[in-house]
């Protein structure tokens, strides 16, 4: 990648625990392995000869490694892209149980393993996810550049991120779908990706997307499920508990990376535009998801919206933190109304507006204080454990 980036990912002690590490292609799983586990045995199933060898005879894994514990220091055996060969998991299971070996099993999707009823080790391997780059991993966050480049390491560091993203979309994303082994209409799926990007951060409406793509709503729902299963997108559920208001029950959908979303939707957001505001909201969500993956795995992330259109972008846990994102250099008082309306329904421990103001400040309403935080200040506090609890 040219520049060495210290990743925020922390795994359990791999001398004692086996781990599934999932993440979209090019988030940096293989790079992390080579840097952090240089001496670990590596079985790379992307290599054709390695794949062919183990596919024809999965028992080779046991034959080659069952005596390893006696002759090597404790540590994991790494199998990269495990979803390509589900049959190996039976051998992994045997070695964990009978030889007390540990494994780091990486891949971009557990969907194929589940669909083939593969052995998922019944709790013998912990699950972790690698996300695109996040705030503590980068030297400087330039929002206007980041909404174009996104946060996949090769794109974030590239001199021409748009060209790299074009190749990624054409090669990796469609290859990922084909690798799932589904009979899928790739031209229709390509149209769907563009529409999904256009509606990223909005309420899910399968019927409207189906009309745009020219397929049935059932097919579109399956496409969204596929993106979520392959970690290329995710739904954010609504907060639905209110004694006084009728709340929206529909989830929102976001693609996994803001740069990918803007490329697919053919947007080049500029500061001051609505598209830039959506992109900053997307970046804040990416940071929350990374923080949950790396530091606070039980943290819930929801949004809140009334039937009359008042909305708070993110609600963490049981209304512990409410976050509204405004990509403006000055937060107007009207922007605080949704946070006040949310507090009308019950106590909210902390309310925050993330914005582009230069300095943090505090405002008050009838429910107490609201913190106005510049994006960088918010992210420093988030990763410092001052917004949501560390686990």
HELIX and SHEET records of a PDB file:
HELIX    1   1 UNK A   29  UNK A   36  1                                   8    
HELIX    2   2 UNK A   48  UNK A   56  1                                   9    
HELIX    3   3 UNK A   60  UNK A   65  1                                   6    
HELIX    4   4 UNK A   68  UNK A   71  1                                   4    
HELIX    5   5 UNK A   82  UNK A   84  5                                   3    
HELIX    6   6 UNK A   88  UNK A   99  1                                  12    
HELIX    7   7 UNK A  111  UNK A  115  1                                   5    
HELIX    8   8 UNK A  121  UNK A  123  5                                   3    
HELIX    9   9 UNK A  135  UNK A  137  5                                   3    
HELIX   10  10 UNK A  143  UNK A  149  1                                   7    
HELIX   11  11 UNK A  153  UNK A  156  1                                   4    
HELIX   12  12 UNK A  161  UNK A  167  1                                   7    
HELIX   13  13 UNK A  168  UNK A  173  3                                   6    
HELIX   14  14 UNK A  174  UNK A  179  1                                   6    
HELIX   15  15 UNK A  186  UNK A  198  1                                  13    
HELIX   16  16 UNK A  206  UNK A  213  1                                   8    
HELIX   17  17 UNK A  217  UNK A  229  1                                  13    
HELIX   18  18 UNK A  258  UNK A  264  1                                   7    
HELIX   19  19 UNK A  274  UNK A  294  1                                  21    
HELIX   20  20 UNK A  333  UNK A  336  5                                   4    
HELIX   21  21 UNK A  337  UNK A  344  1                                   8    
HELIX   22  22 UNK A  375  UNK A  383  1                                   9    
SHEET    1   A 5 UNK A  42  UNK A  44  0                                        
SHEET    2   A 5 UNK A  76  UNK A  80  1                                        
SHEET    3   A 5 UNK A 102  UNK A 107  1                                        
SHEET    4   A 5 UNK A  18  UNK A  22  1                                        
SHEET    5   A 5 UNK A 125  UNK A 129  1                                        
SHEET    1   B 2 UNK A 233  UNK A 236  0                                        
SHEET    2   B 2 UNK A 252  UNK A 255 -1                                        
SHEET    1   C 6 UNK A 301  UNK A 305  0                                        
SHEET    2   C 6 UNK A 311  UNK A 316 -1                                        
SHEET    3   C 6 UNK A 321  UNK A 325 -1                                        
SHEET    4   C 6 UNK A 350  UNK A 355  1                                        
SHEET    5   C 6 UNK A 368  UNK A 374  1                                        
SHEET    6   C 6 UNK A 361  UNK A 365 -1                                        
END                                                                             
